[in-house]
């Protein structure tokens, strides 16, 4: 491991974190945080439900190294979590429910094991989490890109964490409890495009439009049989899915990649959801070409889904139609040496990426 004082600029993506970057995360508050959510200047987009209740409830969630706050209670329905951060390492708001008979401490133990850098341990952990918990989604946020994640929440008890805490060895994870009450009686809010998480010939895949308009709202639908996330990482001009796969293949086999496809050290997007679940994503990253990826590990091998081919290069823009790959600015890409550091050290760290939960028997999607 390198020094824990490694500069944030030397951290590669949230799923290409080196052990040094993980160790560099300051300890978050272990004390109970205030029950009321803090307001920020970030405003949620208008998401109009087709009937029963109008706009979803909105909770502003500024995330820092000291933690975050949530209300203690909300009414059932669609809830928009408007996340933001000024921390260069970023944060991941992840929600889940417990299956019958499972304790909160057992669920956290499962997740910590699932983030192990040892593939066999990660596979065991994700399998245990699959048995014990239901992932309801959330948001991965970086300093440049506030993220709004809208989740369908029926009555019951939910738990939310900053998933990044799980990567700090030996650190206690702060868990926020959210009680949802009342009857869920809402249709899916209006949305502009859809990303489907699916499988093709037994392998995890995305089905997404080649161009996504970030002025609108994207519905993410998990139609597969395992947990998935949907996060976006900017790639260099001209990069293709073949080049991204070649990078992952080389990294997985401890070989030097022929090139670095990624143009930045950050990621942002939608956190993990279980099969049959949906969530809605609204965000406005700089226009350009991005790799849509899922790094949830396989429950048999511990290899992240992205390594198995669950990635798709897409164009993000604020207008209709495709944009030039890498255009738009607003984000300074990492240098080749910085990204190369991740290429050298990623195999273990990637195997400890978002290893979340799979669905409980009951469905939440209306």
N, C-alpha and C positions, 0 to 999 in steps of 0.2 A: 504494500500500500504506500502511496505517496503521502506527502505532508497533508495534515488536515487543514492547513491554511492555503490550500490550492485556491487560486482566484476563481470566482464564478465564471469568468470567461473561459476557463479551462474545463468547465463542465460541458459535456456534450449533451445530447437531448435527455429529457427526463427518463427515457427508456434506454439511453446509452450512458447512464450514470456510471462513473467509476466508483470503486470503493472509497476513494479519497473524497469524492464529492458527497457521498452519502454520509461519511463520517463528519464532514464539515457542517452538516446541518445543525444549527444550534438546538439545544434542548427546548422543546415547547413547554408551556406551562402545564403542570400536572394538577394544578388546583382547578376546582370547578369554576367555569366561567359564568359571567352574568347570563341570565335567562333571556334578556331582551336582545334582539338583533340590532347591530349598529347600522345607522344610515350613512350612505356615502353620496357623492355627487353623481354616481353612475346611475343612469335611468334604464329601466327595463324596456324592451320593445313592446309594442302593443300586440298581444296574442289574444285574438278574439275567439271565445268559445261560441259554438253555434247556438247553444241554448243553456238555460239553467245557470245563472250566476255571472254571465259576462266574462270579464278578464280573469285570468288565474290570479290567485294571491301572489304577491311578490315579497320576497325576503332578501334584503341586501346583505351580502356576506363578504366583507373585506377580510382577506386572509393574510396573516403576518406570521413571522417566526414565533410570536407570542401566542398564537392561536387564532380562534375566531369565535363568534357568538351566534346563537340561534335562538328563536323564541322557544318556549317550552311546550306550546300548544298551537295547533292550526286546525282549521276545518278541512274535512275531506274534499278532495277535488284536485285540480291541476295547480301545482305550486311552482312558481318560477324562482329559482335561486340565482340572484344576480351577483356573481363572484368577481372579485378584483384583487390585485396584489401589486405591491411595489418591490417585492423580493425577487431578485434575479433568478433564484433557483425555481421559482414557481411553487404552486400548491395544487393539490387535488382533493376536492370535496367529494366524498364517496358516502352514499347512504346504503343501508341494508336493514333487513328484518331478520329476526331469529326464528328458526323452525322450532316446533314444539319440543320442549325439554332441554333446549340448548341454552347455556348461560352466556352472558356477555364475555366473560373471561375466556371461555372455550372458543368463542368465535374469533377473538383477537389472537389467541394462540394459533388457531388455524391459519389466519392471515399472515402472521409473522413467519410461520413455517413455509407458507406458500411463496414468500419473498426471498427464500434462501437462494444463495448463489450456487448451491449444489443441486443439479437438475433432479436427482431422485427424491431429494427432500422437498423441493418445490412441487413436484408431482404429487407427493403424498399430502402436502398441505392443501393444494387446490382441490384434491379429491375430498378431503375432510371438510373444506369450506363449502364444497358443492352439496354435501350432505346436511350441513348445519345452517346455511344462511341463504337469503334471497337478496341479490343485488338490485337496487332500485335506481341506480344512476347517480349523476352529479356532474361536476365540471372540473376539467384540468385548465388552470389559468396561469398566464405569464404576465409580466409587467406591461407589455405592449397591447395585450388583447383581453379586455374584460369578456367574460363568458356568461351567457344566460342559459341555464338548463331548466327546462320545465318538465316536472315529473308528475305522473298520476299517483296520488296517495290515497288509499282507502283507510278506513278507520283502523287504528292499531298503534303499536309502539315501533318507532324507527330509531335507528342509531346512525349518527354521522361522524366521520373522522376525517382528518387530513391524512390521506393515504401515504403521503411522503414520510410521515413519522415512522412508518413500519420499516423504513430502510435504515434507521439509526439503531445499531445493535444495542440491546439492553435497555432501550428507552421505553418508559411507560407511555402508552398511547392514550391521549385524551379523547374520551367518547362523549358526545352530546346526545342526550335523549330527547326525542321529539314525539309528543303524543298527538295523534290525529283523531279527531272525533267527528261524528255526524255521518250522513249518508253520502256516498259518492254517486252523483247524478249529473255528470257532465259529458259532453261529447269531446272528441279530440279537437283541440284548438286549430284554427286555420294554419296551414303551412304551405310552403311553395314547392319544395322538392323533398325527395325521400332517399335515404341511404338504407339499404337492406344488408343485414349481417346474415350470412347464409353459409352453405357448404356446397362444394362441387366435387363429385367423386370422392367424398369422404374427407375433403380438405377444407379448412376454413377460408372463406372468401368474402369480399365486399361486392355488392352490386350497387353502383353509384353512377349518377350522371357524370360525364367527363368534365363538365363545367358547372360550378355551383355559385349562385348569386348570393353574396353575404349580406345584401340588403334585406333579404327575406329570412324565413325560418325553415329549418331543415328537420324533418321527422326522421328519427333513427329507429328502425324496427329490427328486433332480433328474431329472425325466423330460423335460427339454427338450433342445435341441441346442446350448446354449451355457452358459457358466459363470454361476452365480447364488449370491447370499448371501441370508440371511434375518435382517434386523435390525429392532428394534422401537423406535419413537419415540412418546412419549406425546403425545396430541393433546387439544385443548380440548373441553369438554363440547359435545355435539351435532355435532361435526365428522363429515362424511361423506367417502366416497371422492371424490365430486364436488368437494368443497371442497379436498381435497388436490390433485387434478388441476388445479384452477383455479389454485392457488398455483404449481405446477410450470410450467404453461403461461405464466403471466405472467412468471415468473422467466426462463424460456427465451427469451422474446421481449423481454427488457429492459423490461418494463412493471411498474408498481407493483401488487402484489397487492391485491385488495380486502379481504383479511384474512389473518391469520397463523394457520394451523391448529394449529401445534405449541405444546405447553405446557411444553416443557423444552429445554435445550440438549444433552442427551445421548442416546446410543443404546447398545443392547446386543443381543446375539444371536449367531447362528452365522455364521462366516466362510465364504468362498466355496468351493464344490465344483463339480467338473466333471460333465458329463452321465453318467448311470448311477450316480453316487456317492450315498452316504447319509451322514448324521451324525445323532447324537442330541443334543438340547439339553435342559438342565435349568437353570432360573434362577427367581428369585423377585423380580421388580420390584414396586413398589407397584401394587396393584390399580387398574384403570382402563381407559380406552379408548386403544388404541395403533394407530399405522399400521405395518403390516408392510411392509417395503420392501427393494428391491434396487437398489443404485447402481452395479453393474458396468456399464461403458459398452458401448454398441453397437459392434461391430467394423467397421461401415461409416461411421457418422455420428459416433461418439464421444459420443453423448448417453446419459446414464445410463438404465438400464432403468426406474427409477421415473418418469422423465419420459415414458416411453412407455406408462405405465399399470400398471407392475408394483408395485402397492401395494394393500393391503387393510386397512381399519379392522377391528380385532378387539378383543374384550374379554378382558382378562387378569384372572384372579381365583384365589384359593386355595380356592374352593368351586365346586361344579357350578353351571352357569347363568351368565347374563350379569350384569355389574355395571354400575353407573352410570358413564357416560363421565367420566373425570377424577377419579373418587372414589378414596379410599384414602390420599392424602397421602404423606408420607415423602420427597417430592421437591419442591423449590421450583422452580416454573416460571420461565422467563426472562421478563423484562419485554418489552412490545411493542417498545420501542426496541432492545433487545438482539437480538430476533429480526428486527426490520426491517433491522438492519445486515446480517444474513445475506441477507435478501431482496434487498438492493441489490447485494451483492457475490458472490452465489452462482453466477451463471451459469458463470463461469470455473472456480471451485473445484469445483463439482459435476461438471464435465466431467473433473476429475482425480480422481474418487472411485475406490473399490476397483476397479481394472482388473486383474483377475488373469488367471488361466490357464484353459485348457480342457484337456480330457482327453487323456491319452496313449492309444494303442490298446488297452492291456490294461485289463481291468476289475478293480476291487478288491472290489466288492460281492459277497458270497458268494451 
